[in-house]
Amino acid sequence: MIEIYRTNDLVKLSWLQALLSDSGIECVVLDQYASIIEGSIGAIQRRIMVLEEDAVQARRVLTDAGELEKLS
């Protein structure tokens, strides 16, 4: 799996998951429970991970939505 985004913003996290899901890309959010354990103060960012073969398409979806810088 490859990390494509990292954030503490729960609203943005949900938005990005919805974008990927609507595009048929499965993703997993890592570190959400670690963040809760440490008191949800934001010290540990949550990471959105996708399969390696979906990474290019996932980045394109997030770029088109204005959530990532343009791909080179």
C-alpha positions as CSV (number, residue, x, y, z in Angstrom):
1,M,0.0,0.0,0.0
2,I,1.1,3.6,-0.7
3,E,0.3,6.7,1.3
4,I,-1.4,9.3,-0.9
5,Y,-2.5,11.9,1.7
6,R,-2.0,12.7,5.4
7,T,-4.1,15.0,7.5
8,N,-5.6,15.8,10.9
9,D,-8.7,17.3,9.3
10,L,-11.5,14.8,9.8
11,V,-13.9,16.5,7.4
12,K,-11.2,16.6,4.7
13,L,-10.4,12.9,5.4
14,S,-14.1,12.0,4.9
15,W,-14.2,14.0,1.7
16,L,-11.2,12.4,0.3
17,Q,-12.4,8.9,1.1
18,A,-15.7,9.7,-0.6
19,L,-13.9,11.0,-3.7
20,L,-11.8,7.9,-4.0
21,S,-14.8,5.6,-3.3
22,D,-16.9,7.3,-6.0
23,S,-14.0,6.6,-8.4
24,G,-14.0,3.0,-7.5
25,I,-10.7,3.2,-5.6
26,E,-10.6,1.4,-2.2
27,C,-8.6,3.1,0.5
28,V,-7.7,2.5,4.1
29,V,-7.1,5.1,6.8
30,L,-4.2,4.3,9.1
31,D,-3.4,5.8,12.5
32,Q,-7.0,6.8,13.3
33,Y,-7.0,4.8,16.5
34,A,-3.5,5.9,17.5
35,S,-4.7,9.5,17.2
36,I,-7.7,8.7,19.5
37,I,-5.5,7.0,22.0
38,E,-3.2,10.0,22.3
39,G,-6.2,12.2,23.1
40,S,-7.1,13.4,19.6
41,I,-4.9,16.5,20.0
42,G,-3.7,16.2,16.4
43,A,-0.1,15.0,17.1
44,I,-0.6,12.0,14.9
45,Q,-1.9,12.5,11.4
46,R,-4.2,10.0,9.8
47,R,-2.9,8.5,6.5
48,I,-4.9,7.5,3.5
49,M,-3.5,4.5,1.8
50,V,-4.3,2.9,-1.5
51,L,-3.1,-0.2,-3.4
52,E,0.1,0.4,-5.4
53,E,-1.7,-0.2,-8.7
54,D,-4.4,2.4,-7.8
55,A,-1.9,5.1,-6.7
56,V,-1.7,7.0,-10.0
57,Q,-5.4,7.0,-10.5
58,A,-6.0,8.0,-6.9
59,R,-3.6,10.9,-7.1
60,R,-5.2,12.0,-10.4
61,V,-8.7,12.0,-8.7
62,L,-7.4,14.1,-5.8
63,T,-5.5,16.4,-8.1
64,D,-8.6,17.0,-10.3
65,A,-10.5,17.8,-7.1
66,G,-7.9,20.4,-6.1
67,E,-6.7,18.4,-3.1
68,L,-3.2,17.7,-4.4
69,E,-0.7,19.8,-6.4
70,K,-0.6,19.1,-10.1
71,L,1.2,15.9,-11.1
72,S,4.4,16.3,-13.1
